[in-house]
Amino acid sequence: MKELPRRLAYFAYYLRQLDRARLARFMDHLREAKGWSRPGQWARIVRDSLRYNISILEYYQFRFFDLTAEEKARWAGTGTMYEFQRRANPPDKREILEDKCRFHAAYRQFFRHAVCTRKELEAQPELAEQVLATHERLVFKPAKGNCGVGIAFVEASTLTAEDLLPFMRRNGYDLVEEGIRQHPDLMRLSPAGVNTVRIFTALDAEGGCHILGCRLRISVNSEVDNMAAGNLAAPVDEDTGRVTGPGVYSDITRAPEAIHPVTGTPIEGFQIPFWPETLELARAASLLHRQNRSIGWDIVITPDGPGLIEGNHDWCKLVWQLPVGRGLKPALEAYA
């Protein structure tokens, strides 16, 4: 295999980044389901990681233990996505997406909720009083956090205008946002956190925008909706905005959910409000700064319509593929 040295380097990286507690649970689960020993599972993992460019946990999350060689070849794993996204979104062009302050400045026209950066508060001290008087709940974020890590939800009544900037400096927060009010239909689905639509876009050689997939990310007793935090993702029909299957976890020990496990609201068949407007937002945002050609957009649906939250240059292959239960790597080839 000509790519063997590079695949071995990837595998070394996967070992360094490995969540060993999760791997142990997955191995135990598969040992009960198939009777495979841990050494036997490791042999299969190493073989398929080197052959298909997937991480160790992706062997389980993609359910390679049930797939044929032809089916395995269709899945885009961490190595494949890293290489694709470096080409589509060059590292020296990503700062606009990696830094939440710069992202808001660049895509402000698509936001529906108020955002204020620490630099703005430092330059205009009177803004602190305005922020606290206008919004009941605040969300504090570092400029370069991801997957919901480092986010804090704070009641505005617990802070004073004099406290706001010191609080942000002390905790490393670079921006403060108003707590988003999501559409009543999404509140009924799951009120624990804001449930967002993830739309994956890619630009072709002529600059035309193509939709690679649409998903609904659903919180489960969590203030964030990331799959990495134990939440659900469900497939959404691009034409109608209707959820076409159950929500799935990235944890293989948990079964898909056709009905929300906390609220009892049906997930399958759920209609996302303002769907035409949501698609239009994703398409328009993708064309605004074309130096990044493939982005995963996080969009909130408010009572007044869709609004942008962020764009991801390193969008998640799990959210993209797991909800539809099949590998989508061939879809990348036209944009590689």
C-alpha positions, 0 to 999 in steps of 0.5 A: 500500500503506497499510503501505508506510512501516512496511514501508520502516522494517522494510526499513531495519532488516533492512539494518542487521542483515544478515549480509552474509557469509551473504547472499553465500553464499545469493546465490551458491547461487541464482545457481548454481541458477537463473542469477539475477544479484545485482541480479535477486535484490535486486529480488525481495528488495525486492519480497517484503520489502515485500509479505510483511513478511519479512527479507532472509535470510528470502527465501532461508530460506523459499525464496520463489524457488520459491513462488507468491504464495499460498504466500508469503502464508502465511509469518510473517516477522520483521515479522509475528512482531514485531507478533504477539509485541508484542500477545501478550507486551506489552513491560512484561510480558516481564521474567519471560521475558527475565531468566533469574534471574527466570524460574527463580524464577517457574517453578522447579517445572518445573525438573529441574536445579539452578540457582543465581543469583549473588545467592544465592551472594553471600547464602549463601557456603556454596552455592559449596562445595555447587555444586562438590561436587555437580556435575561440569560447570557451565553459566554464563549471563548473565541476558539472553543468548539463542540460546546466546550468552555461555554457558560450559561449565566442569568443576567441578574447575577451580574452587574455592569461593573462585574461583566468585563472582569468576569469575562477576563477572569474566565477567558471569555471573548464574547457574550451572546443573548440566550437564544429563544428557539421556535415553540415547535423546537421547544416542545421537542426538547427545551433543555437546550437550543436544537440547531440545524446543521447544513453541510455545503460545498462550492464547486469549481464554478463557485456554485453552492451544493448541499451535502446534507441536512441534520437536526441536532437534538439536545437530551437533558443538555444545554448544548446539542453536540453529539459529543456531549451525548445528544442526538442527530437526525436526518432531514429531507433537503426538499421539505425540511422534515425529519426522515428517520430516528435520532441517533447517538454516537455511542453504539451502546444506545439505540436510536430514538424515534421519540424524544426520550425525555419529552415524548415528542416524535422525532421522525416526521418532525417538521422544521419551521421556516425551512425554505428560509433556512436553506436560503440562509445556508446558501447565501452564507456559503457564497459570502466568503468563498475562500472556504469551500465546504462548511458545516453551518449551525442554524437556530430556528427562532420564532421569527425565522432562522439565524446563524450561530457558527460555521465549521471548517472541520465539520463532523463526519459523525453528524453527517453520516451516522443519521443516514446510516451509510457512508457518504465519502463518494459525495466528496469526490466532486469537490476534492 
